Amino acid sequence: MKSVQIRLSLVENVNKFVNIVSHYPFEMDLRAGRHVVDAKSILGIFSLDLSRSITLEIYSDDCEDLLKEIQPFLESGD
């Protein structure tokens, strides 16, 4: 399992992010405080506080390709 911090501050970013993660077969969750949603769910993502960074939990150890694709959404330092 891998966890990274991401930021999805714009509606366009949410759409792009979901399009990217939907192409991967493994499960992913987004965690904001105590709220956890499926990272592939647009409606779930919009239920989170997008003004803050969100933790993406990837349930796979082989996720380097995904991390490269979502690089624009990663918080600096990851």
Rosetta silent file (secondary structure, phi, psi, omega in degrees, C-alpha in Angstrom):
SEQUENCE: MKSVQIRLSLVENVNKFVNIVSHYPFEMDLRAGRHVVDAKSILGIFSLDLSRSITLEIYSDDCEDLLKEIQPFLESGD
SCORE:     score description
SCORE:     0.000 S_00000001
   1 L     0.000  142.081 -179.833    0.000    0.000    0.000 S_00000001
   2 E  -129.782  139.175  177.032    1.190    3.501   -0.835 S_00000001
   3 E  -124.166  133.803  176.885   -0.149    6.825    0.469 S_00000001
   4 E  -136.606  155.911  176.916    0.456   10.239   -1.107 S_00000001
   5 E   -93.945  131.858  178.038   -0.946   13.720   -0.558 S_00000001
   6 E  -128.185  165.398  175.498   -2.819   15.277   -3.478 S_00000001
   7 L  -133.571  126.396  179.719   -4.703   18.504   -4.115 S_00000001
   8 L  -124.694   76.254 -172.051   -7.813   18.696   -6.332 S_00000001
   9 L   -86.234  -18.054 -177.970   -8.835   22.340   -6.087 S_00000001
  10 L  -115.960  150.968  178.713  -10.576   22.741   -9.457 S_00000001
  11 H   -58.710  -40.859  179.884  -13.529   20.865  -10.993 S_00000001
  12 H   -61.618  -36.043  178.883  -11.438   20.160  -14.106 S_00000001
  13 H   -65.226  -39.466  179.098   -8.766   18.588  -11.893 S_00000001
  14 H   -62.546  -46.096  179.348  -11.305   16.204  -10.336 S_00000001
  15 H   -61.358  -45.509  178.990  -12.480   15.071  -13.781 S_00000001
  16 H   -63.137  -43.609 -179.409   -8.922   14.549  -15.043 S_00000001
  17 H   -60.539  -47.808 -179.334   -7.929   12.717  -11.867 S_00000001
  18 H   -64.009  -39.190  177.402  -10.888   10.306  -12.035 S_00000001
  19 H   -61.211  -38.062  179.820  -10.219    9.630  -15.728 S_00000001
  20 H   -70.492  -53.237 -173.361   -6.620    8.686  -14.897 S_00000001
  21 H   -68.640  -23.770  179.925   -7.254    6.500  -11.835 S_00000001
  22 L   -67.112  -18.697  179.996  -10.165    4.681  -13.500 S_00000001
  23 L   -81.666   -5.170 -177.466   -7.713    3.059  -15.924 S_00000001
  24 L  -104.594  139.076 -173.049   -5.955    1.174  -13.117 S_00000001
  25 L   -77.894  -17.297 -175.225   -7.311   -2.162  -11.814 S_00000001
  26 L   -86.069  160.269 -178.602   -6.350   -1.762   -8.171 S_00000001
  27 L   -76.202  145.718  176.961   -8.442   -0.171   -5.436 S_00000001
  28 E  -143.697  141.434  176.455   -7.795    3.403   -4.308 S_00000001
  29 E  -124.698  153.685  170.718   -9.382    5.532   -1.608 S_00000001
  30 E  -111.863  132.477 -178.119   -9.262    9.217   -0.815 S_00000001
  31 E  -121.372  124.465  174.462   -9.131   10.157    2.864 S_00000001
  32 E  -128.406  102.083 -174.330   -9.909   13.632    4.210 S_00000001
  33 L    65.859 -124.474  179.870   -9.962   13.525    7.984 S_00000001
  34 L   -94.386   -1.669 -179.352  -12.342   10.734    8.972 S_00000001
  35 E   -89.820  131.217  179.560  -14.118   10.704    5.587 S_00000001
  36 E  -128.683  130.316  178.086  -13.066    8.016    3.103 S_00000001
  37 E  -133.327  160.209  174.898  -14.374    7.729   -0.478 S_00000001
  38 E   -66.362  127.454 -178.123  -13.575    5.655   -3.550 S_00000001
  39 L   -67.214  -13.327 -179.769  -10.933    7.548   -5.562 S_00000001
  40 L   -96.781    7.749 -177.300  -12.744    6.549   -8.779 S_00000001
  41 L  -107.595  111.207  178.971  -16.014    8.222   -7.723 S_00000001
  42 H   -60.765  -45.985  179.990  -16.572   11.776   -8.921 S_00000001
  43 H   -63.302  -39.231  177.947  -19.533   12.252   -6.566 S_00000001
  44 H   -61.790  -43.141 -179.589  -17.536   10.853   -3.657 S_00000001
  45 H   -62.996  -40.625 -179.018  -14.674   13.253   -4.308 S_00000001
  46 H   -69.874  -12.178  176.227  -17.023   16.235   -4.400 S_00000001
  47 L   -82.773   -7.222 -179.768  -18.291   15.262   -0.935 S_00000001
  48 L   -92.676  163.316  174.668  -14.810   15.992    0.468 S_00000001
  49 L   -80.088  101.747 -175.642  -13.306   19.338    1.487 S_00000001
  50 L   -83.366   -0.497  178.616  -11.276   20.112   -1.642 S_00000001
  51 L   -79.473  -10.333  179.249   -9.747   23.269   -0.183 S_00000001
  52 L  -118.148  166.840  176.572   -7.230   21.094    1.702 S_00000001
  53 L   -71.778  153.339 -175.748   -4.866   18.350    0.642 S_00000001
  54 E  -124.970  145.478  177.853   -6.295   14.829    0.535 S_00000001
  55 E   -91.260  122.571  173.848   -4.568   11.506    1.173 S_00000001
  56 E   -95.495  120.441  177.481   -4.693    9.059   -1.739 S_00000001
  57 E  -105.692  117.655 -176.897   -4.334    5.477   -0.521 S_00000001
  58 E  -106.304  120.870 -176.787   -3.305    3.087   -3.291 S_00000001
  59 L   -91.835   57.406  177.226   -3.781   -0.607   -2.499 S_00000001
  60 L  -159.588  146.400  175.851   -0.950   -1.823   -4.685 S_00000001
  61 L   -92.159  -13.632 -178.307    2.828   -1.816   -4.435 S_00000001
  62 L  -104.746   72.083 -173.264    3.217   -1.628   -8.233 S_00000001
  63 L  -127.197   22.344 -178.244    1.882    1.896   -8.809 S_00000001
  64 H   -61.666  -39.528  179.220    4.815    3.826  -10.309 S_00000001
  65 H   -63.127  -42.089  177.119    2.972    4.395  -13.608 S_00000001
  66 H   -61.338  -46.194 -178.532   -0.027    5.816  -11.757 S_00000001
  67 H   -61.314  -35.480  176.247    2.173    8.128   -9.692 S_00000001
  68 H   -65.652  -41.114 -178.254    3.777    9.473  -12.874 S_00000001
  69 H   -68.936  -33.859 -178.276    0.362   10.171  -14.408 S_00000001
  70 L   -94.992   12.001 -179.564   -0.989   11.956  -11.340 S_00000001
  71 H   -48.738  -41.866 -179.861    2.190   13.996  -10.797 S_00000001
  72 H   -62.538  -19.730 -177.371    0.389   17.341  -11.442 S_00000001
  73 H   -96.661  -11.116 -177.689   -1.949   16.623   -8.510 S_00000001
  74 E   -71.373  141.991  174.180    0.707   15.585   -5.977 S_00000001
  75 L   -67.927  145.310  178.872    1.524   17.944   -3.130 S_00000001
  76 L   -60.902  140.349 -177.699    5.074   19.276   -3.338 S_00000001
  77 L   104.322  -11.943  178.768    7.500   17.120   -1.431 S_00000001
  78 L   -95.496    0.000    0.000    6.022   13.765   -2.573 S_00000001
